[in-house]
Amino acid sequence: MFKEKERDFVKRDDKSIENMEKVLKVIKSFLIQKENVGSFAEFILNNVVFIYVATDTREDAFRLFTILNNRGVPLTNADILKAVNIGEIEKAEGERKAEEYAQKWEEIQASMGEEFDHLLEFIRTILVKDKQRKNLADEFEEKIYSSGLLKKGKETIGLIEKYYQIYCKIIDFSAGERVIEDEIENNEYKNLITVTKTGFPKKLKVWIPALLYFYYKFGNEKLFDFLKKLELKVSSDWILKAGAKIYTNIYRILRQIERANIPDEVVNSHEIFEIDLEELKRVLLKDVYGKSFCLYVLLKYEYLIRENTQYIGDYSILSVEHILPQNPPANSMWRRWFTDQEIEEYRHKLGNLVLLNRRKNASLSNLDFEEKKLKYFAADKQSPFTGINWIMQKKEWRKENIEERTKAIVSKIIGVDKNTRESNLGLF
């Protein structure tokens, strides 16, 4: 057992682990001689001093621990919240019950890994429905516990367990055996979740608490309708650079969910899902290559044009490729089809971009159209993307083709919900 652990330590490039390895080796070499065990125990009893340190606030406790432990791993907000809630259970019901709930906490945390901290943040957002201004532990203490929104101890851990189960059911479909019941079977729903998780940047995880809260209150009823409205609203705010309004709008959605008695009162609320479609169209018709939302828009378009009968859990490798190259060779067919000015105008448009399920190959990027189709696009045989099929049918690739495809993509993106987007008609 020690040898296995010892090998693990050697593999890890971590100073703390390296130091622990050295200590273990010294202890092993010392305690392997039985006569040293008694003297070692005597040394510990006579020379080790335990010091109790208390602070007035949790903020001071966090700061003190960080200072005292600055060569090791500092306490996280999750560590502090766990101590607070398990301590509350121990005071009320004793050590055995505290251990039971501590095990629940640890199992969820181990299962989610880094996402566990995000789950705590999502729960805070759902309960407070406002911007986080302090560290998570203080937010729970001052805005949740002190306000009576939630009680410390069993109630807090019960809510974490509930939202963990919801997260596994409607967002993390790799949960497998973690999901006890009511797993989402709609592959169209699942694929939209995959697109959103893949295409959105990490800072836009704010959509997740809204989806969690909707399911918490209404279950599966109108869940997919809500997801489509939510995803379109958040992505539009992002593309239109709404900044802090993205979060403000999510808080409005959360408050609407809280007020609603039935899911339709949320899903059919025009006010909370309002989008400037004309401005969105204007931005998407411009150059998009290199923009933070470029990959997402192409993913969303692929999602909208396929049947979605199969679940796509993730995309192993994604790359965005130009059809008309960025800098076509002087002697290429591209130079006969496009002027220098037209290359500059059309190369970074949505209609000239396509997703590949593999890494870009610079040596093939500048090939003439027919060669590029055969050696580059057609070679992507394992691709889940269908948008390339339309391109493969073309014998030439002119500015008219780019204009046509750009309009088709933008029309799909902004006209996703045809039942409530009658105003989209005539946008082109």
N, C-alpha and C positions, 0 to 999 in steps of 0.2 A: 504493500500500500504506500509506504513512504517513498519507494523508488518511483512509483507512478507519479506521485505528486512532485517529486524532485525533478522528473523529466519535464513536467508541465511548467515548472518555474523557470527552467533553463530556456525554454522556448519563448517565454514572454519578455519583451523588452520594456521592463518596468522596474524602476529603482527600488520601489517599496517591496515588490516581489523578490527582487534580487537580495535585498537585506534580510527578508524573512527566510529565504533559502539558506543563507549563511547561518542564521540563528538556529534553524532546525538541524543543520549539520552539526553544529557545536553541541546542541542539546542531545542529539542522538549519540554522538561519540562519548558524551559524559555519562548519560543514563544507561548505556548498554552495560556498564559495570554496576552490578547490584549494590555494592557497598556505597556508591555515591548517591543513591536515591534518598536515604535517610538524611544525609548531610545537606542535600539540596532542599528538601522539605523544611529542614531547620533554618536554612538560610532565608527562604521565602518568608517564613513566619516571623523571623526576627528583624528582617531588613526592609521588607516591602511595606510601604505606607499608602493607604488608600485615603484620598482627599476628596471631600464632598464640596462641590462648588455650586452655588445657586445664583440665579439672576432674577431681576424683577420682571423682565419682558422677554418674549420669545426672540425678538430681534437681537437683544443683548446675548442671549444664549447661543444663537446662531453665530454671532460675531466672535464670541469667546471660544467656541469650539474650533472655528476656523483658525484663530490665532494659535491656540494650543496645539492644533493638529496640522499646522501648515506644511508639514513634510509628508502627510498622508492624504487620505481621501476625505474631503469635507462633508459634513452632513448635507443632504439634499432636503428640499421642502417636503418630499415624500417621507423621508426619515423622521422629520419633526412631526408631521401630521400623524404618522403611525404611532409615535411615542405618546402623543397627546390623547389619541383615541383609545389605544390599548390601555394606557394608564387609567383612563376614565372607567373602562370596563372592569379593570382589576379592583379599583376602589369600590365599585358598586356590587360586583358579583364574585370577586375572588380571582386567584391566580389561574385556576383551571379554565374558567370561562375566557379569561384574557388570552391564554395560550391558544384556545380554539379559534378565536377571532384573529389572532396574530397569524395563525397558519393560513386562514382565508386570504388575508391581506398579502402574505408572501407568495401564495400560489398565483394570485392574479398578477402581482408585480413580476414574478418570474416568467409567466406566460406572455406578458406584453412587452417586457424589456423596456426600452427607452420610451415606447408609446404610453407606458403607465403614467409618467409625469404629464403627458399631454391629456390623458383621460381625466386626471385631477383638474387640469386647467379647464377642460370642457365642462366639467361639473360646476366649477366656480362660475363660468360664463353663463350657464343655464340658470343658476340660482340668482346671481347678481344682476345679470342682463345689463352690464355696464362695463366700461373700460377698467382693466386691471392697473392699479396705480402703485401697488406695493408688491413685495414678494408673496408668493402663493400662500405660505403659512400664515402670514399676517392678514392676508385677505380673508382667509377662512375664519380667523379669530375675530376680526373686527367687523367684517361685513356679513358673515354667515352665522357664526355662533352667537355673537353678541346681539344680532338682530332677530334671533329666533327662527331663522330660515331653516336651520338644521341643528340637531342635537349632537353633541360629541358622543363618541362611543359606538354602540351597536347600530344606531340609526345612520351614522355616517358610513360605516363599513357596509351596511346593508344597501345603501344607495350606490356606493361604489360597485358592489357586486352586481346590482341591477343594471347599471349602465355598462358594465363590462360585458354582461350577457347580451345586451342590445347591440353593443359595438361589434361583437362577434357575429351576430345574426345579420346585420344590415350593412356592415362596412368591411369587416375582415373575414372574407369567405375562406381563408386558409385555416380557420379555427378548427375545422374537423370535429373531433370528439368533444371539443369544448362547448359546442352548440348543443343544447339539450333538446330543444324543440323549435318549431316555427321558423326554420331556416328559409331564407328567400329562395324561391325556385325560378323566378323570372329572370332569364338570361339577359334580356334587354336592360333591365334594372341593374343587374350585376356589371354589365359591360360599361354602362354610364358611370358607375362608381369607379371602375378601373380607369376610364378616361380621365375622370376628375382627379383621382389620386395621382395619376401619372403626369398629367398636364399642368396641374396647378402647382405653383411654388409652395414651399413649406409655410410661408407667412400667411397663406390663404386657407389654413386648416380651420379657420373660423366658420366655414360652412358645416363642419362636422357636428358641433353642439346643437345647431338648429335641427339637423336631421335626427340626432339622438333624441332631442326633446319632443319632436313631432311623434316619433314612434313610441316614446314613453307615455304620451298622452292618448294617442289614437291607434296605436298598433299598426297593422298593415293597411288599414283602410286609407285609400288615396295617397299612400306613401310614395308610389312612383310618380304620380302627378306632382306631388310636392317637391320631389327631388329634381324633376325637370325644371320647374319654376325657380327653385333655389339655385341650381347650377347655372342657369342662364343669367339670373340676376347677379350673382357673384362674379361670373366670368365677364359680363358686360361692364360692371363697375371697375374691374381690374383692367380690362382693355382700354377703357375710357379714362384711366388714371384718376379714379375717384378718391384715392388716398384714404384718409381716415373715415370717409363716408362709407367705405366698405363695411367697417366694423359697426358704425352707427346704424346702418341699414340692417345688419344682422340682429342687433339688439332690438330693433323695431319688430323684426320677424318673430323673435323670441317672445316679446310682449304680446304680440298678436296670438301666438299659440297659447299663451297663458290665459288670455281672455276668452278664447274660442270654446264653444260647447261642442261643436262638431267640426270635422276636418275641412269641410267646404268653406267655413268661415275664414280659414287660412288660405287654402288653395285658390279661392276665387277673389281674394283681396287684391284688387288692381293697385292700390296705393303702395303696398309693401314690395310689389314686384315690378314697379314702373321702370321702364327702360327707354332711353332716348335712341330709338331705332335708326333715325336718320343720321345721327352722329356716329353710331356704331357702324353703319354701312359705310360712311365716309372714311372712317379709320381703316376698315378692312379692305377697302378698295385701293388704298395707298400701298407703298412698299411695306412689307411685313417681315421679310427675312432679317434675322438678327434681333427682332423684337422678342421680349420675354414670353409673349403669348403665341408666337408663331407655331411652335410644336403643338400646343394645346388645340389651336384652331384646326390644324390638319388632322389631329386625332379625332376631334369632335366630328369633322366632316366624314371621316371614314366610318365612324360609328353610325352616322345618320343615313349613309347610303347602303349599308349592308343589312342583312336580314336579322342578325343577332340571335340566331337559333342556338349557337354554341357560346359557352362562357369563355372569355379570354381573361385569364387571371392576371397576367402581366405581359409586358413586352420586354423580351430579353435584351435586345439592342435596338435603338431607334436612331435614325439619321434623316436629315432633311436634305434632299438633293434637288439641284436646279435641272430643269429639262434643257432650256436654253442656257448654256454655260455662262458663268459670270464674265469670263474673258475668253471668248472663242478664238481659236488660232486664226491667223490672217488668211490662210489658204483654205479654210473650212467652208462647208456649205452654209453654215450659220451666217457668214459674212455676206453671202449672196441674198439670204432671206431677210436679214436685219441690217439697218444702218447703225452707225455708232450711237446715234441719238436714240434709236429704238431699243438697242441693247441696254442702254442706261435706263430707259423708261420702263422696260418690261421685265428685266431679269429677276427682280426681287418681289414681283407680284405673287399673290397666292396661287393664281392659275398656272404659274411656272414652277411651282414647288410640289414635290411629291415625297411621301414617306417611304423609307426603306427599312426593312427589318434586319439590317446589318450595317456595318460601318461603311462610311463613304470611302470610295476608291478614287483618289485624285488622278490616277493615271487613266481612268476611264471617263472622268467627268467632262472632258472636252471633246469627246468623240462626236462625229456627225450623228444626226438623229437616228438613222437606220441602224448604224453600228451600236449606238448607245442602247437602243431598245433590245437588241439581241445579246450584247455582251454584258450589259449592266442591269437593266430592268427585268428582262426575261430570266436572268440568272437568279433572281431573288425568289426562288420557287417556294420557299417555306413562308413567304410573307402572308400575314393575315389581312393585308390591305388590298382592297378591291378598286380603289381609285385609279390605279395604274392601268387597269384594263381598257379604259376609255382612251388613254394615251397610246396604248399599244396598237389600237386600230387605226391611228392616223399615219398617213404616208409622209406628211410634212408637218412642221411645227412653226406656224407663223404667228404674228402678233394677234390676228383674229382668233386663233385658237386659245391664246393666253387670256384674251379679253372674255371670251365665251366661258372658259372654265373658271375664271376669277368670279364672274357674276353668278355662276352656278353654285360655287362654294359659299359665297356671301349670302346668297338667297337661302340656302339650306340652313346656315348658322342662325340667321336672324328670323327665319320663318319656321322654327322648330315646332312651335305649338300653334298649329293652324286654327284650332278651335277658338283661341282667344287673341289671335294676332291678325284679325281681318285688316288692320291698318297697314300690314306689310304689303298688301296688294298695291301694285303701282310704284313700288320703291325703285324699280328699274324701268 
